[in-house]
Amino acid sequence: MPIVYEEIRQLAARYACYTDAKDIDALVELYVPDVRISSTMSGRDTLHRLMTEALRDVGITFLNIGTHMIEPDPGEADRATGVVYCKAEIQDGGPDSKRWIHQAIQYHDVYERRDGRWYFGANRKHFLVYGAETGENPLTLQNADWPTNQTGRGTHPQALATWQTFFERPTQS
């Protein structure tokens, strides 16, 4: 079965959307059930716990996916690797933080096809190109009252049910 590049591209797009929405359940479903996280950790349950812990340290994220290079594995039709470029805006420090940063990120990925569907085959390697605080923190702006006013603070992602549920849940041990 040939590689369907758009299916793999959608993994990165879904990762960005689910991360921004704090939909951890949907996020871990993008990975193979026995996902390799490290030499000593694997599985979606472990990944769920680790992602939950990591995303509690950030509030709003806005991951903008750009360049996505996909390389088929010449010896294995159900395997590929890739590099994804991402520009991110991040509320660093949790949902009450006033710190806002920009980041340029490269994700290095392994993709696997199982039962005709593409997944991340291992935890994504996250390489920071840079991170910098913004000049004006958008979280301190007045409400935009969209569409009346084009500038100001909006309503999303905080209005999403997954976002609200994520930050209402107690941290799992």
C-alpha positions as CSV (number, residue, x, y, z in Angstrom):
1,M,0.0,0.0,0.0
2,P,1.6,3.3,-1.0
3,I,2.2,6.1,1.5
4,V,-0.6,8.6,1.6
5,Y,1.2,11.8,2.5
6,E,-2.0,13.8,3.4
7,E,-2.9,11.2,6.1
8,I,0.5,11.7,7.7
9,R,0.2,15.5,7.4
10,Q,-3.1,15.3,9.2
11,L,-1.4,13.7,12.2
12,A,0.7,16.9,12.6
13,A,-2.4,19.1,12.1
14,R,-4.5,17.1,14.6
15,Y,-1.6,17.2,17.1
16,A,-1.6,21.0,16.9
17,C,-5.4,21.3,17.2
18,Y,-5.7,18.8,20.0
19,T,-2.8,20.4,21.9
20,D,-4.4,23.8,21.6
21,A,-7.7,22.4,22.8
22,K,-6.1,20.4,25.6
23,D,-7.9,17.3,24.3
24,I,-5.4,14.8,25.7
25,D,-7.7,11.8,25.0
26,A,-7.7,12.6,21.3
27,L,-4.0,13.6,21.3
28,V,-2.9,10.2,22.6
29,E,-5.1,8.4,20.0
30,L,-2.8,9.8,17.3
31,Y,-0.1,7.4,18.6
32,V,0.2,3.6,18.2
33,P,-1.1,1.8,21.3
34,D,2.4,0.6,22.3
35,V,4.1,4.0,21.6
36,R,7.7,4.1,22.6
37,I,8.3,7.2,24.8
38,S,11.8,6.4,26.0
39,S,14.0,3.4,26.6
40,T,12.0,2.6,29.8
41,M,8.5,4.0,29.1
42,S,5.8,3.1,26.6
43,G,2.1,3.0,26.0
44,R,-0.7,5.5,25.6
45,D,-1.6,5.5,29.3
46,T,1.9,6.6,30.2
47,L,1.9,9.1,27.3
48,H,-1.5,10.5,28.6
49,R,-0.1,11.1,32.1
50,L,3.1,12.8,30.7
51,M,1.2,15.0,28.3
52,T,-1.2,16.0,31.0
53,E,1.6,17.0,33.3
54,A,3.4,18.9,30.6
55,L,0.4,20.8,29.4
56,R,-0.6,21.9,32.9
57,D,2.5,24.1,32.7
58,V,1.2,26.1,29.8
59,G,-2.1,27.9,29.2
60,I,-3.0,28.9,25.7
61,T,-1.0,27.4,22.9
62,F,-1.3,28.3,19.3
63,L,0.7,25.8,17.2
64,N,1.0,26.8,13.5
65,I,2.2,23.9,11.4
66,G,4.3,24.8,8.3
67,T,6.8,22.8,6.4
68,H,6.3,19.1,6.7
69,M,8.9,16.8,5.1
70,I,8.0,13.1,4.9
71,E,10.5,10.4,4.0
72,P,9.2,6.8,3.3
73,D,11.2,4.0,4.8
74,P,12.7,2.3,1.8
75,G,12.6,-1.1,3.5
76,E,9.2,-0.9,5.2
77,A,6.0,0.3,3.4
78,D,4.2,0.9,6.6
79,R,6.8,3.2,8.1
80,A,8.1,6.7,7.5
81,T,9.9,9.5,9.2
82,G,9.4,13.2,9.0
83,V,10.3,16.7,10.1
84,V,7.6,19.3,11.0
85,Y,8.2,23.0,11.4
86,C,6.0,24.8,13.9
87,K,5.7,28.5,14.9
88,A,4.1,28.6,18.4
89,E,2.6,31.2,20.6
90,I,2.5,30.0,24.2
91,Q,1.2,31.3,27.5
92,D,4.1,30.0,29.5
93,G,3.4,29.1,33.1
94,G,-0.2,27.9,33.0
95,P,-3.7,29.4,32.4
96,D,-3.2,32.3,34.9
97,S,0.3,33.3,33.7
98,K,0.9,36.7,32.1
99,R,4.1,35.4,30.3
100,W,3.6,35.1,26.6
101,I,6.3,33.7,24.3
102,H,6.9,32.9,20.6
103,Q,8.8,29.7,19.7
104,A,10.2,28.2,16.5
105,I,10.1,24.4,16.8
106,Q,11.1,21.4,14.8
107,Y,9.4,18.0,15.5
108,H,11.2,14.9,14.3
109,D,8.7,12.1,13.9
110,V,8.4,8.4,13.2
111,Y,5.1,7.3,11.5
112,E,3.7,3.8,11.4
113,R,0.7,2.4,9.5
114,R,-1.4,-0.1,11.4
115,D,-4.6,-1.6,10.1
116,G,-4.5,0.8,7.2
117,R,-4.2,4.0,9.4
118,W,-1.2,6.2,10.1
119,Y,0.0,7.0,13.6
120,F,2.9,8.5,15.4
121,G,5.1,5.5,16.1
122,A,7.2,7.1,18.9
123,N,7.0,10.1,21.0
124,R,7.7,13.2,18.9
125,K,11.2,14.7,19.3
126,H,10.8,18.4,20.1
127,F,13.7,20.6,19.1
128,L,13.6,24.3,20.0
129,V,15.0,26.6,17.4
130,Y,14.3,29.7,19.6
131,G,11.9,31.0,22.2
132,A,11.4,34.7,23.0
133,E,9.0,36.7,25.1
134,T,6.7,39.0,23.1
135,G,6.9,42.8,23.3
136,E,3.2,43.2,24.3
137,N,1.5,40.4,26.2
138,P,-1.9,39.7,24.3
139,L,-3.4,38.4,27.5
140,T,-3.4,41.9,29.0
141,L,-5.5,43.4,26.2
142,Q,-9.1,44.3,26.7
143,N,-11.7,41.9,25.3
144,A,-12.0,42.2,21.5
145,D,-15.8,41.8,21.4
146,W,-15.4,40.2,18.0
147,P,-16.6,41.0,15.3
148,T,-17.2,44.6,16.5
149,N,-13.5,45.1,17.3
150,Q,-10.6,43.5,15.4
151,T,-8.0,43.8,18.2
152,G,-8.0,42.6,21.8
153,R,-8.4,39.3,23.7
154,G,-10.6,36.7,22.2
155,T,-12.7,33.8,23.6
156,H,-10.7,30.7,22.4
157,P,-9.5,28.2,23.3
158,Q,-10.9,28.8,26.8
159,A,-14.4,28.4,25.5
160,L,-13.8,24.9,24.3
161,A,-15.3,22.1,26.5
162,T,-12.1,20.1,26.3
163,W,-10.1,23.1,27.5
164,Q,-12.5,23.7,30.4
165,T,-12.5,20.0,31.4
166,F,-8.7,19.8,31.2
167,F,-8.1,22.6,33.7
168,E,-10.9,21.5,36.0
169,R,-9.5,18.0,36.3
170,P,-7.2,17.3,39.3
171,T,-3.7,16.2,38.3
172,Q,-3.5,12.4,38.1
173,S,-0.7,10.7,40.0
